[in-house]
Amino acid sequence: MSKNLFFTSEFVSPGHPDKICDQISDAVLDACLVDDPQSRVACEVFATTGLVMVGGEITTNTYIDIQKIIREKIEEIGYRQGMGFDSDCGVLNTIHSQSPDIAMGVDTGGAGDQGIMFGGAVNETPELMPLALTLARSIINRLTVLTRSKELAWARPDAKAQVTLAYDENGEKVEYVDTVVLSVQHDEEVTQEEIKRDLKEKVIRPVLEKYGLDSEKVKKYHINPTGRFVIGGPHGDTGLTGRKIIVDTYGGFFRHGGGAFSGKDPSKVDRSAAYAARWIAKNIVSAGIADKCEVQLSYAIGVAEPTSIKVDTFGKSKVSEEKIAEAVAEIFDLTPRGIEKSLELREGKFRYQDLAAFGHIGRTDIDLPWERVNKAEELKKILL
């Protein structure tokens, strides 16, 4: 009997129905923040065959062209006529202004809502991310590049990847890749044999080799396991903002507070405090205080300071978790406005829609403030 422990993470492409909605929600947010950095935005999107519906609450001093934003994003993602969903779809706009009851608490610097947020870091990759999520994301990243460049001329935008890793019996060391699942939307003409060959050789193998893993030693491959995936995107399944919260973060490796990110301005602690929790956890691991760390923050609506800070190092930290939490409270300004300033969330230095496409945590292709380890030395001075 195997003594291995198994863990699985998935990732989806920008053309996945839910991810289309996430990107449109964040494209609306980006458009608001360009001319009015203090915009209040809570934008939700629903997509189905021939229709995109936008709703929510937005208070801003600028004009945004919702129809143009939606159609340009669909084009960018790669949906064309003949795929059952394209930029000529109908658009229904039901946006209105933010509730004055919510604004009353946010205007004074308080949190935009109550809730719990988690962030984590682990010594499994150079970016201190869980390896299963990193592999699944890298597979989708490479697939998207090859699809958009037409090197995989048969590929359409919708896709999902999933990676299962086998750990030792203590759950601490990855021993091998057990299973890779990859489903990619495709044209009518291509054969399943061509799809499987291309995806193994051009997509999966280079990614595994990059991380020092042998694609020949993978126990199981499931590539387009139903045998056909022509109908995809919102034509095959409806999409909705905020349904890929595990994909957006750690692939299930760490806990999640339940709040989605996309379409929310930085006053919404669902987003900003989750970024802050990642920033804290990454600095703790980078400082050598622990090899694995999860941080929980909690907030009350209209209240500036977090109601709690909890640090979990899974019993392997060099100092007590209580002392680490005290140091975190001393070093990091975790008020909503403090987080906005420290993490440059309203300064337009990155596009939120790009985070919606390929994940908000552990990115190495964008200079994200919550991925910096600029507090590690301060933590060392206090704790080590």
C-alpha positions as CSV (number, residue, x, y, z in Angstrom):
1,M,0.0,0.0,0.0
2,S,1.3,3.5,-1.0
3,K,2.5,5.6,1.9
4,N,2.3,8.7,-0.2
5,L,0.0,11.6,0.5
6,F,-1.6,13.3,-2.5
7,F,-2.5,16.9,-3.1
8,T,-4.2,18.4,-6.2
9,S,-4.6,21.9,-7.6
10,E,-6.3,23.2,-10.7
11,F,-6.1,26.3,-12.9
12,V,-8.2,27.6,-15.7
13,S,-7.5,29.7,-18.8
14,P,-8.6,33.3,-19.4
15,G,-11.2,31.9,-21.8
16,H,-12.9,29.9,-19.1
17,P,-16.5,31.3,-18.6
18,D,-16.0,32.4,-15.0
19,K,-12.6,33.9,-15.8
20,I,-14.1,36.0,-18.7
21,C,-16.4,37.5,-16.1
22,D,-13.6,38.1,-13.6
23,Q,-11.6,39.9,-16.2
24,I,-14.5,42.1,-17.4
25,S,-15.3,43.0,-13.7
26,D,-11.7,44.1,-13.2
27,A,-11.5,45.8,-16.6
28,V,-14.4,48.0,-15.4
29,L,-12.5,48.6,-12.1
30,D,-9.3,49.6,-14.0
31,A,-11.2,52.0,-16.2
32,C,-12.7,53.7,-13.2
33,L,-9.4,54.0,-11.3
34,V,-7.5,55.6,-14.3
35,D,-9.3,58.9,-14.0
36,D,-10.7,58.6,-10.5
37,P,-8.4,56.6,-8.2
38,Q,-10.9,57.0,-5.3
39,S,-13.7,55.2,-7.2
40,R,-15.8,52.8,-5.2
41,V,-16.5,49.7,-7.3
42,A,-18.4,46.5,-6.8
43,C,-18.9,45.1,-10.3
44,E,-20.4,41.6,-11.0
45,V,-20.7,40.0,-14.4
46,F,-22.7,37.1,-15.8
47,A,-22.1,35.6,-19.2
48,T,-24.0,33.1,-21.3
49,T,-24.6,32.3,-25.0
50,G,-24.9,35.7,-26.7
51,L,-25.2,37.8,-23.6
52,V,-23.1,39.6,-21.0
53,M,-24.9,41.1,-18.0
54,V,-23.1,43.6,-15.8
55,G,-24.5,44.7,-12.4
56,G,-23.3,46.1,-9.1
57,E,-22.6,49.4,-7.4
58,I,-20.1,52.0,-8.7
59,T,-19.5,55.5,-7.5
60,T,-17.0,57.4,-9.6
61,N,-16.3,60.8,-11.1
62,T,-15.4,59.5,-14.5
63,Y,-17.3,58.1,-17.4
64,I,-16.7,54.5,-18.5
65,D,-18.0,52.9,-21.7
66,I,-19.2,49.5,-20.4
67,Q,-20.0,48.1,-23.8
68,K,-16.6,49.0,-25.2
69,I,-14.8,47.5,-22.2
70,I,-16.7,44.2,-22.6
71,R,-16.3,43.8,-26.3
72,E,-12.6,44.6,-26.3
73,K,-11.9,42.2,-23.5
74,I,-13.8,39.4,-25.3
75,E,-11.7,40.1,-28.4
76,E,-8.5,40.1,-26.4
77,I,-9.3,36.7,-24.8
78,G,-9.7,35.2,-28.3
79,Y,-13.4,34.5,-28.9
80,R,-14.4,34.9,-32.5
81,Q,-17.6,34.4,-34.6
82,G,-18.4,30.7,-35.0
83,M,-17.5,29.9,-31.4
84,G,-21.0,30.5,-30.0
85,F,-19.8,33.5,-28.1
86,D,-18.1,36.6,-29.4
87,S,-17.8,40.4,-29.0
88,D,-21.1,40.9,-30.9
89,C,-23.0,39.6,-27.9
90,G,-25.8,41.5,-26.2
91,V,-24.8,43.7,-23.2
92,L,-27.2,44.4,-20.3
93,N,-26.0,47.1,-17.9
94,T,-27.7,47.3,-14.4
95,I,-25.0,49.3,-12.5
96,H,-26.0,51.8,-9.8
97,S,-24.2,53.9,-7.1
98,Q,-22.8,52.5,-3.9
99,S,-25.1,52.3,-0.9
100,P,-24.8,55.4,1.4
101,D,-25.0,53.1,4.4
102,I,-21.8,51.3,3.3
103,A,-20.1,54.6,2.2
104,M,-20.7,56.0,5.7
105,G,-18.2,53.5,7.2
106,V,-15.7,53.5,4.4
107,D,-15.5,57.3,4.2
108,T,-14.0,57.4,7.7
109,G,-11.3,54.8,6.8
110,G,-13.1,51.7,8.0
111,A,-13.4,48.4,6.3
112,G,-16.0,48.1,3.5
113,D,-17.4,44.9,5.1
114,Q,-16.8,42.3,7.8
115,G,-15.1,39.1,6.9
116,I,-12.0,36.8,7.2
117,M,-9.1,36.7,4.8
118,F,-6.2,34.3,4.5
119,G,-2.8,34.4,3.0
120,G,0.1,31.9,2.9
121,A,3.6,31.1,1.7
122,V,5.5,27.8,1.6
123,N,9.1,26.8,0.6
124,E,8.1,24.7,-2.4
125,T,9.0,27.1,-5.2
126,P,11.3,30.2,-5.6
127,E,8.2,32.4,-5.3
128,L,7.2,30.6,-2.1
129,M,4.0,29.2,-3.6
130,P,2.5,25.6,-3.5
131,L,4.0,23.6,-6.3
132,A,0.7,22.0,-7.5
133,L,-0.9,25.4,-8.1
134,T,2.3,26.7,-9.7
135,L,2.5,23.8,-12.2
136,A,-1.2,24.0,-13.1
137,R,-0.9,27.7,-13.7
138,S,2.3,27.4,-15.7
139,I,0.6,24.8,-17.9
140,I,-2.2,27.2,-18.6
141,N,0.2,30.2,-19.1
142,R,2.1,28.3,-21.7
143,L,-1.0,26.9,-23.4
144,T,-2.4,30.5,-23.7
145,V,0.8,31.8,-25.2
146,L,0.8,29.0,-27.8
147,T,-2.9,29.4,-28.5
148,R,-2.7,33.2,-29.1
149,S,0.5,32.9,-31.2
150,K,-1.3,30.3,-33.4
151,E,1.4,27.7,-32.8
152,L,-1.5,25.6,-31.6
153,A,-3.7,26.6,-34.4
154,W,-6.5,24.2,-33.4
155,A,-6.8,25.5,-29.8
156,R,-9.7,27.7,-28.7
157,P,-9.7,29.9,-25.5
158,D,-11.4,27.7,-22.9
159,A,-9.1,25.3,-21.0
160,K,-8.5,23.8,-17.6
161,A,-5.5,22.1,-16.1
162,Q,-5.1,20.0,-12.9
163,V,-2.0,18.5,-11.3
164,T,-1.8,15.9,-8.5
165,L,1.5,15.6,-6.6
166,A,2.6,12.7,-4.4
167,Y,4.2,13.7,-1.1
168,D,6.2,11.6,1.3
169,E,4.2,10.1,4.2
170,N,4.9,13.2,6.3
171,G,3.4,15.4,3.6
172,E,6.6,17.5,3.5
173,K,8.5,16.5,0.4
174,V,7.1,16.2,-3.2
175,E,8.3,12.8,-4.6
176,Y,6.7,12.8,-8.0
177,V,3.9,14.0,-10.2
178,D,1.1,11.5,-10.0
179,T,-1.5,12.9,-12.5
180,V,-1.8,15.7,-15.0
181,V,-5.3,16.6,-16.4
182,L,-5.6,19.0,-19.3
183,S,-8.8,19.8,-21.2
184,V,-8.5,22.3,-24.1
185,Q,-11.3,23.6,-26.3
186,H,-10.6,22.8,-30.0
187,D,-11.7,23.2,-33.6
188,E,-13.8,20.6,-35.3
189,E,-11.1,19.4,-37.7
190,V,-8.2,18.4,-35.3
191,T,-7.8,14.7,-34.2
192,Q,-7.6,13.7,-30.6
193,E,-4.2,12.1,-31.4
194,E,-2.9,15.4,-32.6
195,I,-4.3,17.2,-29.5
196,K,-2.7,14.8,-27.1
197,R,0.7,14.8,-28.9
198,D,0.8,18.6,-29.0
199,L,-0.3,19.2,-25.4
200,K,2.2,16.6,-24.0
201,E,5.2,17.7,-26.1
202,K,4.6,21.5,-26.5
203,V,2.9,22.4,-23.2
204,I,3.2,19.9,-20.4
205,R,6.8,18.6,-20.9
206,P,8.5,22.1,-21.0
207,V,6.7,23.1,-17.8
208,L,7.6,20.0,-15.8
209,E,11.2,20.2,-17.0
210,K,11.4,23.9,-15.9
211,Y,10.7,22.6,-12.3
212,G,13.0,19.7,-12.5
213,L,10.3,17.1,-13.0
214,D,10.3,14.2,-15.6
215,S,7.2,14.1,-17.8
216,E,7.9,10.5,-18.6
217,K,7.5,9.5,-14.9
218,V,4.0,11.0,-14.6
219,K,1.8,8.1,-13.5
220,K,-1.4,9.2,-15.4
221,Y,-2.3,11.7,-18.1
222,H,-5.9,12.7,-18.8
223,I,-5.9,14.9,-21.9
224,N,-9.4,15.9,-23.1
225,P,-10.7,12.8,-21.4
226,T,-14.3,13.1,-22.7
227,G,-12.9,12.9,-26.3
228,R,-14.4,16.1,-27.5
229,F,-14.4,19.7,-26.4
230,V,-15.6,21.9,-29.3
231,I,-18.4,23.8,-27.4
232,G,-16.8,25.9,-24.7
233,G,-16.7,29.3,-23.0
234,P,-20.1,30.9,-22.1
235,H,-21.8,29.0,-24.9
236,G,-21.0,25.7,-23.2
237,D,-21.4,26.9,-19.6
238,T,-22.5,30.1,-18.0
239,G,-19.8,32.3,-16.3
240,L,-20.0,34.4,-13.2
241,T,-17.6,36.7,-11.4
242,G,-16.0,35.3,-8.2
243,R,-16.4,31.6,-8.8
244,K,-12.7,30.8,-9.1
245,I,-11.5,32.0,-5.7
246,I,-9.3,28.9,-5.2
247,V,-7.7,29.2,-8.6
248,D,-7.1,32.9,-7.9
249,T,-5.1,32.1,-4.7
250,Y,-3.3,28.9,-3.6
251,G,-5.1,26.1,-5.3
252,G,-6.6,24.9,-2.0
253,F,-3.2,24.5,-0.3
254,F,-4.1,27.2,2.3
255,R,-7.5,28.1,3.6
256,H,-9.8,30.8,2.0
257,G,-12.1,33.2,3.7
258,G,-14.7,32.9,0.9
259,G,-14.5,36.5,-0.5
260,A,-13.8,36.9,-4.2
261,F,-11.4,39.6,-5.6
262,S,-12.5,40.7,-9.0
263,G,-14.6,43.9,-9.6
264,K,-13.9,45.2,-6.1
265,D,-12.0,48.4,-5.3
266,P,-9.3,48.3,-2.6
267,S,-11.6,49.5,0.2
268,K,-13.1,46.0,0.0
269,V,-11.0,44.0,2.4
270,D,-12.0,40.8,0.7
271,R,-9.4,41.9,-1.8
272,S,-6.9,44.2,-0.1
273,A,-6.6,42.3,3.2
274,A,-6.1,39.0,1.3
275,Y,-3.2,40.6,-0.6
276,A,-1.9,41.9,2.8
277,A,-2.1,38.4,4.3
278,R,0.0,37.0,1.5
279,W,2.5,39.9,2.0
280,I,2.9,39.1,5.7
281,A,3.2,35.3,5.2
282,K,5.7,35.7,2.4
283,N,7.9,37.9,4.5
284,I,7.7,35.5,7.5
285,V,8.9,32.6,5.3
286,S,11.5,34.7,3.5
287,A,12.9,35.8,6.8
288,G,13.5,32.1,7.7
289,I,11.1,32.2,10.7
290,A,9.1,29.3,9.2
291,D,9.1,27.1,6.1
292,K,5.3,27.3,5.8
293,C,3.0,30.0,7.1
294,E,-0.7,30.9,6.9
295,V,-2.0,34.3,8.1
296,Q,-5.7,35.0,9.0
297,L,-7.0,38.6,9.2
298,S,-10.5,39.6,10.2
299,Y,-12.4,42.9,10.0
300,A,-15.7,44.6,11.0
301,I,-17.5,46.9,8.7
302,G,-16.7,50.6,9.4
303,V,-13.8,49.7,11.7
304,A,-10.3,50.4,10.7
305,E,-8.1,48.1,12.7
306,P,-8.4,44.3,12.1
307,T,-10.4,42.5,14.8
308,S,-7.9,39.7,14.8
309,I,-4.5,38.6,13.5
310,K,-3.6,34.9,13.6
311,V,-0.4,33.3,12.4
312,D,-0.2,29.5,11.8
313,T,3.3,28.0,11.1
314,F,2.1,24.4,11.4
315,G,4.2,23.8,14.5
316,K,7.5,24.4,12.8
317,S,8.3,28.0,13.5
318,K,11.5,29.1,15.4
319,V,9.5,31.4,17.7
320,S,6.0,31.2,19.1
321,E,3.1,32.1,16.8
322,E,1.8,34.6,19.4
323,K,5.1,36.6,19.2
324,I,5.0,36.5,15.4
325,A,1.5,37.9,15.4
326,E,2.6,40.7,17.8
327,A,5.5,41.5,15.5
328,V,3.1,41.6,12.5
329,A,0.8,44.0,14.3
330,E,3.8,46.3,15.1
331,I,5.4,46.2,11.6
332,F,2.4,46.2,9.2
333,D,-0.3,48.9,9.0
334,L,-3.3,46.7,8.4
335,T,-6.0,49.3,8.3
336,P,-7.7,49.4,4.9
337,R,-6.1,52.8,4.1
338,G,-2.8,51.6,5.4
339,I,-2.9,48.5,3.1
340,E,-4.0,50.6,0.1
341,K,-1.0,52.9,0.6
342,S,1.6,50.1,1.4
343,L,0.5,47.9,-1.5
344,E,0.0,50.8,-4.0
345,L,-3.5,49.6,-4.7
346,R,-4.9,52.8,-6.2
347,E,-1.7,54.0,-8.0
348,G,-2.3,52.4,-11.4
349,K,1.0,50.5,-11.4
350,F,-0.6,47.3,-12.6
351,R,-3.9,46.3,-14.1
352,Y,-6.3,44.3,-12.0
353,Q,-7.7,42.6,-15.1
354,D,-4.2,41.0,-15.6
355,L,-4.5,39.5,-12.1
356,A,-8.0,38.2,-12.9
357,A,-6.5,36.4,-16.0
358,F,-3.6,34.5,-14.4
359,G,-4.0,34.7,-10.6
360,H,-3.5,37.3,-7.9
361,I,-0.9,35.5,-5.8
362,G,2.7,34.4,-6.4
363,R,3.0,36.2,-9.8
364,T,6.6,36.7,-11.0
365,D,5.7,38.4,-14.3
366,I,4.3,41.5,-12.7
367,D,5.9,43.6,-9.9
368,L,3.2,43.2,-7.3
369,P,3.8,45.0,-3.9
370,W,2.4,42.1,-1.9
371,E,5.0,39.8,-3.4
372,R,7.9,41.9,-2.1
373,V,9.9,40.7,0.9
374,N,10.6,44.3,2.1
375,K,9.7,43.5,5.7
376,A,11.7,40.4,6.2
377,E,14.7,42.2,7.9
378,E,12.4,44.0,10.3
379,L,10.8,40.7,11.3
380,K,14.2,39.1,11.8
381,K,15.4,41.9,14.1
382,I,12.4,41.5,16.3
383,L,12.0,37.7,16.3
384,L,15.3,36.0,15.6
